[in-house]
Amino acid sequence: MNEFLSTMAKEDRLTYELSMLYKQWGYKEYRMAKFEEYSFYSDNRDFLSSNNILAFNNSDGRLMALKPDITLSIVKNAKLTDALTKLYYNESVFRMTESSNDFKEIKQTGVEVLGKIDSYLITEVLSLAAKSLKTIDSNFILSVSHMAFIPSLLAEMKISENAKKELITCIKGKNLHDLNNICKRCGVDDSKTELLSKLANINGKLLQTLPELISLASNDEMKKACDELEYIATALSSSDIADKLYIDLSVLSNIEYYNGIIFQGYVEKAPKAVLSGGRYDKLAAKLRENTQAIGFAVYLDNLNLYYRQEKEFDSDILILFNSDGGGVSLHSLVESFIEKGFSVRVEHNIPEGYKAKNIYSFDNGVLREVTSC
């Protein structure tokens, strides 16, 4: 099996390995239709990463859309019971790319949990996110944030929504100079400006940074969030992913939909986040009453570019066959090699650039070694 996986493209191998990981943790595969009614995505456009939706008219005249998002479809359509709904998926979304302004199919895998979310489940999902990153590359970082900190502090400030948006832009870019200027312009109290700057600048390993974060907690929301982060840090302290968990409060998501823990994952060779997730009770409750939810997505597109896999050989055996006779015996020979676990290609001539461990000729029922590589 390992030899077979080693021949697969990075994206395909990860799809298999991550599926096995999620199954081991008791998650059930969820399959969904490729289309939803356009109005469903249009009504929840603020949740989408792009305002562009690929739409078409169905045969019955309804305006349909190719899925731009997986989470929305799962929350809307998944069957809920008194037990937790723990799902994983391997699906494609269709989004417009920034570089080409054209729609692209993007493959994703991920997990979603719907039901009563507690500290253990948050820890489990974070652990699975870290293990997913480790499957891609052992050199990874999972940046963890919490919506109880900066959004709750901004809510205490008597400033306009536009000013809050400006501050969030500064925080995401860690632009503390402009942050201080905006606060001064808006008449924000110096103590709150200083606290906002300190929170925005926090970035370090979870276990090492948590004491500083606890000392800065200035309201009940922040203190409750610190308790949650402390639970996570304690639960994962002895795991092999503990040193890969970082606190970075500049990681922020849409406050209309997300609450609680949020996170992004990075691997060494990719220039952007390859994983993102968080708790989204606000979105879940909008679509399904009294529902809590948490999950993440792994973006598999472009990983083949960042993790090119150079194959030493295209096949184990190449058989050159130029005779009209012996078809039956040649077919039996090829099958016997394949049954033994070898990969075999039969050709009349060696394809340009083709590399095989062993090359043979087959003529009149006789197999002869031509050369070895």
C-alpha positions as CSV (number, residue, x, y, z in Angstrom):
1,M,0.0,0.0,0.0
2,N,2.8,2.4,0.9
3,E,4.5,1.8,-2.5
4,F,1.1,2.5,-4.2
5,L,0.6,5.7,-2.3
6,S,4.1,6.9,-3.1
7,T,3.2,6.8,-6.9
8,M,0.2,9.1,-6.4
9,A,0.1,12.8,-6.8
10,K,0.3,14.7,-3.5
11,E,-3.3,15.9,-3.7
12,D,-4.7,12.4,-4.4
13,R,-2.5,10.8,-1.7
14,L,-3.6,13.3,0.9
15,T,-7.3,12.8,0.1
16,Y,-6.8,9.1,0.9
17,E,-4.6,9.6,4.0
18,L,-6.8,12.3,5.5
19,S,-9.9,10.3,4.9
20,M,-8.3,7.4,6.9
21,L,-7.4,9.8,9.7
22,Y,-10.9,11.2,10.1
23,K,-12.4,7.7,10.0
24,Q,-10.1,6.6,12.8
25,W,-11.5,9.4,14.9
26,G,-15.1,8.3,14.2
27,Y,-16.1,10.7,11.5
28,K,-18.5,9.6,8.8
29,E,-18.1,10.5,5.2
30,Y,-20.6,13.0,3.9
31,R,-21.4,13.3,0.2
32,M,-23.4,16.1,-1.3
33,A,-24.9,17.3,-4.6
34,K,-22.8,19.5,-6.8
35,F,-25.6,22.1,-7.1
36,E,-27.7,24.2,-4.7
37,E,-30.3,26.8,-5.5
38,Y,-28.6,30.1,-6.2
39,S,-30.8,31.9,-3.7
40,F,-29.3,29.9,-0.9
41,Y,-25.8,31.1,-1.5
42,S,-27.0,34.6,-2.4
43,D,-28.8,34.9,1.0
44,N,-25.5,33.9,2.7
45,R,-23.1,35.8,0.5
46,D,-21.4,37.5,3.4
47,F,-20.1,34.1,4.6
48,L,-18.5,33.3,1.3
49,S,-14.9,34.1,0.5
50,S,-15.9,35.5,-2.9
51,N,-19.0,37.4,-4.0
52,N,-18.9,35.6,-7.4
53,I,-21.1,32.6,-7.8
54,L,-21.2,30.3,-10.9
55,A,-24.9,30.0,-11.8
56,F,-27.0,28.4,-14.5
57,N,-30.6,27.7,-15.3
58,N,-31.8,24.2,-14.5
59,S,-34.1,22.3,-16.9
60,D,-37.1,23.3,-14.8
61,G,-36.1,27.0,-14.9
62,R,-34.7,27.3,-11.4
63,L,-31.5,29.3,-11.0
64,M,-28.9,26.9,-9.7
65,A,-25.3,27.4,-8.5
66,L,-22.2,25.2,-8.5
67,K,-21.1,25.0,-4.8
68,P,-18.8,27.9,-3.8
69,D,-18.7,26.5,-0.2
70,I,-19.0,23.2,1.6
71,T,-19.9,24.3,5.1
72,L,-23.1,26.0,4.2
73,S,-24.4,22.9,2.4
74,I,-23.5,20.6,5.3
75,V,-25.2,22.8,7.9
76,K,-28.3,23.1,5.7
77,N,-28.6,19.5,4.7
78,A,-26.9,17.2,7.3
79,K,-29.2,15.0,9.4
80,L,-29.2,16.1,13.0
81,T,-30.1,13.9,16.0
82,D,-29.6,14.1,19.8
83,A,-26.1,12.7,19.2
84,L,-23.2,14.7,17.7
85,T,-23.1,14.9,13.9
86,K,-19.4,14.3,13.1
87,L,-18.7,14.4,9.4
88,Y,-15.8,14.5,7.0
89,Y,-15.9,15.2,3.2
90,N,-13.9,15.2,0.0
91,E,-15.5,17.7,-2.3
92,S,-14.9,20.4,-4.9
93,V,-15.9,24.0,-4.7
94,F,-16.0,26.5,-7.6
95,R,-14.6,29.9,-7.0
96,M,-13.1,32.8,-9.0
97,T,-9.4,33.0,-8.6
98,E,-7.6,36.3,-7.8
99,S,-4.9,35.8,-10.4
100,S,-7.0,35.0,-13.5
101,N,-10.5,36.3,-12.6
102,D,-11.8,33.0,-13.9
103,F,-13.7,30.2,-12.1
104,K,-11.6,27.3,-10.9
105,E,-12.5,23.9,-9.3
106,I,-10.8,23.7,-5.9
107,K,-10.6,20.3,-4.1
108,Q,-11.1,20.4,-0.4
109,T,-11.3,17.9,2.4
110,G,-12.3,18.6,6.0
111,V,-14.4,17.9,9.0
112,E,-17.5,19.4,10.5
113,V,-19.1,18.8,13.9
114,L,-22.7,19.9,14.6
115,G,-24.3,19.6,18.0
116,K,-23.4,20.6,21.5
117,I,-19.8,21.9,21.3
118,D,-17.7,21.8,24.4
119,S,-14.0,22.2,25.3
120,Y,-13.2,18.6,24.5
121,L,-14.7,18.7,21.0
122,I,-12.8,22.0,20.3
123,T,-9.6,20.3,21.4
124,E,-10.4,17.2,19.2
125,V,-11.0,19.4,16.1
126,L,-7.9,21.4,16.7
127,S,-5.9,18.2,17.1
128,L,-7.3,16.8,13.8
129,A,-6.4,20.1,12.1
130,A,-2.8,19.8,13.3
131,K,-2.6,16.2,12.4
132,S,-3.9,17.1,8.9
133,L,-1.2,19.7,8.5
134,K,1.4,17.1,9.7
135,T,0.2,14.7,7.0
136,I,1.0,17.4,4.4
137,D,4.4,18.4,5.9
138,S,6.0,17.8,9.2
139,N,7.1,21.5,9.2
140,F,3.8,23.2,9.9
141,I,2.2,25.8,12.2
142,L,-1.4,26.0,13.4
143,S,-2.2,29.6,14.3
144,V,-5.0,29.8,16.9
145,S,-7.1,32.8,17.7
146,H,-10.3,33.5,19.6
147,M,-13.2,35.9,18.7
148,A,-13.7,36.8,22.4
149,F,-10.6,39.0,22.4
150,I,-10.3,41.7,19.7
151,P,-14.0,41.7,18.6
152,S,-15.2,42.1,22.2
153,L,-12.7,44.9,22.8
154,L,-13.8,46.7,19.6
155,A,-17.4,46.3,20.8
156,E,-16.6,48.3,23.9
157,M,-15.2,51.2,21.9
158,K,-17.7,53.9,20.9
159,I,-16.6,54.1,17.3
160,S,-18.2,53.7,13.9
161,E,-18.4,50.4,12.0
162,N,-16.1,51.9,9.4
163,A,-13.5,52.7,12.0
164,K,-13.8,49.1,13.4
165,K,-13.2,47.8,9.8
166,E,-10.2,50.0,9.5
167,L,-8.8,48.7,12.8
168,I,-9.4,45.1,11.8
169,T,-7.5,45.7,8.6
170,C,-4.6,47.1,10.7
171,I,-4.7,44.2,13.1
172,K,-4.7,41.6,10.3
173,G,-1.6,43.3,8.8
174,K,-0.1,43.9,12.3
175,N,0.1,47.6,11.4
176,L,0.3,49.1,14.9
177,H,1.3,52.5,13.7
178,D,-2.0,53.1,11.8
179,L,-3.9,51.3,14.5
180,N,-2.8,53.9,17.1
181,N,-3.5,56.8,14.7
182,I,-7.1,55.5,14.0
183,C,-7.7,55.1,17.8
184,K,-6.4,58.6,18.4
185,R,-8.6,60.0,15.6
186,C,-11.7,58.3,17.0
187,G,-11.0,59.4,20.6
188,V,-10.5,55.9,22.0
189,D,-9.2,55.8,25.5
190,D,-5.5,55.4,25.8
191,S,-5.8,52.3,28.0
192,K,-8.0,50.5,25.4
193,T,-5.7,51.5,22.6
194,E,-2.7,50.1,24.5
195,L,-4.6,46.9,25.2
196,L,-5.7,46.5,21.6
197,S,-2.1,47.0,20.4
198,K,-0.8,44.4,22.8
199,L,-3.5,41.8,21.9
200,A,-2.8,42.4,18.2
201,N,0.9,41.9,18.7
202,I,0.7,38.6,20.5
203,N,2.3,35.8,18.6
204,G,4.0,32.8,20.1
205,K,3.6,29.2,21.1
206,L,0.4,28.4,22.9
207,L,2.0,27.0,26.1
208,Q,4.5,29.9,26.4
209,T,2.1,32.8,25.4
210,L,-1.0,31.8,27.3
211,P,0.2,33.4,30.7
212,E,0.6,36.8,28.9
213,L,-2.8,36.5,27.3
214,I,-4.4,35.6,30.7
215,S,-2.8,38.7,32.2
216,L,-4.4,40.9,29.5
217,A,-7.9,39.5,29.7
218,S,-10.0,42.5,30.7
219,N,-13.6,41.3,30.5
220,D,-15.6,38.1,31.2
221,E,-15.6,37.0,27.5
222,M,-11.8,37.2,27.4
223,K,-11.4,35.3,30.7
224,K,-13.8,32.6,29.5
225,A,-11.8,32.3,26.3
226,C,-8.5,32.0,28.4
227,D,-10.1,29.1,30.3
228,E,-10.9,27.4,27.0
229,L,-7.4,27.9,25.6
230,E,-5.9,26.7,28.9
231,Y,-8.0,23.5,28.6
232,I,-6.6,23.0,25.1
233,A,-3.0,23.7,26.1
234,T,-3.2,21.2,29.0
235,A,-4.9,18.5,27.0
236,L,-2.4,18.7,24.2
237,S,0.7,19.5,26.3
238,S,2.2,16.0,26.0
239,S,1.3,15.4,22.3
240,D,3.7,15.7,19.4
241,I,1.8,18.7,18.0
242,A,2.0,20.9,21.2
243,D,5.0,22.9,19.9
244,K,3.2,23.6,16.6
245,L,0.3,25.4,18.2
246,Y,0.7,29.2,18.2
247,I,-1.5,32.0,19.5
248,D,-2.0,34.8,16.9
249,L,-5.0,37.1,17.6
250,S,-4.5,38.9,14.3
251,V,-6.3,35.8,12.8
252,L,-9.8,37.1,12.5
253,S,-13.0,35.9,10.7
254,N,-16.4,37.4,10.0
255,I,-17.9,38.3,13.4
256,E,-21.4,37.9,11.9
257,Y,-20.9,34.2,11.6
258,Y,-17.9,33.0,13.7
259,N,-17.6,32.9,17.5
260,G,-15.1,31.3,19.8
261,I,-12.0,29.6,18.5
262,I,-10.7,30.2,15.0
263,F,-7.5,29.0,13.3
264,Q,-5.4,28.8,10.2
265,G,-2.7,26.3,9.2
266,Y,0.5,26.8,7.3
267,V,3.1,24.3,5.8
268,E,6.7,25.1,4.9
269,K,6.5,25.1,1.1
270,A,3.1,26.8,0.5
271,P,3.0,30.6,0.5
272,K,-0.6,30.9,1.9
273,A,-2.7,29.1,4.5
274,V,-3.7,25.6,3.4
275,L,-6.2,25.1,6.2
276,S,-8.7,27.3,8.0
277,G,-11.5,26.7,10.4
278,G,-13.3,27.7,13.6
279,R,-16.4,27.7,15.6
280,Y,-19.4,29.1,13.7
281,D,-22.5,28.9,16.0
282,K,-23.9,32.1,14.6
283,L,-24.0,30.7,11.1
284,A,-25.3,27.3,12.3
285,A,-28.1,28.9,14.3
286,K,-29.1,31.0,11.3
287,L,-29.7,27.9,9.2
288,R,-30.7,25.4,11.9
289,E,-32.2,26.6,15.2
290,N,-30.3,25.9,18.4
291,T,-27.3,24.4,16.6
292,Q,-23.7,24.8,17.4
293,A,-20.9,23.9,15.0
294,I,-17.1,23.8,14.5
295,G,-15.0,22.5,11.6
296,F,-12.2,23.2,9.2
297,A,-11.2,22.8,5.5
298,V,-8.0,21.7,4.0
299,Y,-7.3,23.3,0.6
300,L,-5.7,20.7,-1.6
301,D,-5.4,22.8,-4.8
302,N,-1.9,23.7,-5.8
303,L,-0.2,21.3,-3.3
304,N,1.0,19.3,-6.3
305,L,2.9,22.5,-7.4
306,Y,4.5,23.1,-4.0
307,Y,5.3,19.4,-3.3
308,R,6.4,18.1,-6.7
309,Q,7.1,14.4,-6.6
310,E,9.9,13.3,-8.8
311,K,9.4,9.6,-9.8
312,E,12.6,7.6,-10.2
313,F,10.8,5.2,-12.5
314,D,7.7,5.3,-14.6
315,S,7.2,1.5,-14.1
316,D,9.0,-1.5,-12.8
317,I,9.0,-3.3,-16.1
318,L,8.9,-2.2,-19.8
319,I,8.3,-5.0,-22.3
320,L,9.0,-4.3,-26.0
321,F,6.8,-6.4,-28.3
322,N,7.1,-6.2,-32.1
323,S,5.7,-9.6,-33.2
324,D,2.2,-10.3,-34.3
325,G,2.3,-13.7,-32.6
326,G,2.3,-14.7,-29.0
327,G,-0.5,-12.3,-27.8
328,V,-2.0,-14.8,-25.5
329,S,1.3,-15.8,-23.8
330,L,2.4,-12.2,-23.6
331,H,-0.9,-11.2,-21.9
332,S,-0.4,-14.1,-19.4
333,L,3.2,-13.0,-18.8
334,V,2.1,-9.4,-18.0
335,E,-0.6,-10.7,-15.7
336,S,1.9,-12.9,-13.8
337,F,4.2,-9.8,-13.2
338,I,1.3,-7.7,-12.0
339,E,0.0,-10.4,-9.7
340,K,3.5,-10.3,-8.1
341,G,3.1,-6.6,-7.4
342,F,5.1,-5.2,-10.4
343,S,4.0,-2.4,-12.6
344,V,4.2,-3.2,-16.3
345,R,4.0,-1.3,-19.6
346,V,4.0,-3.0,-23.0
347,E,5.2,-1.0,-26.0
348,H,6.5,-1.4,-29.5
349,N,9.2,1.2,-28.8
350,I,10.6,2.9,-25.7
351,P,8.5,6.1,-25.2
352,E,10.5,9.3,-25.1
353,G,11.8,10.1,-21.6
354,Y,10.3,6.9,-20.2
355,K,12.2,5.2,-17.4
356,A,11.8,1.6,-16.2
357,K,13.7,-0.5,-13.7
358,N,14.0,-3.3,-16.2
359,I,13.4,-3.4,-19.9
360,Y,12.7,-6.7,-21.8
361,S,11.9,-7.7,-25.3
362,F,9.4,-10.4,-26.0
363,D,9.6,-12.2,-29.3
364,N,8.2,-15.6,-30.4
365,G,7.3,-16.5,-26.8
366,V,10.8,-15.7,-25.4
367,L,11.4,-12.9,-22.8
368,R,14.9,-11.4,-23.0
369,E,16.4,-8.6,-20.9
370,V,17.5,-5.7,-23.0
371,T,18.9,-3.4,-20.4
372,S,18.5,-2.4,-16.7
373,C,18.2,1.1,-15.3
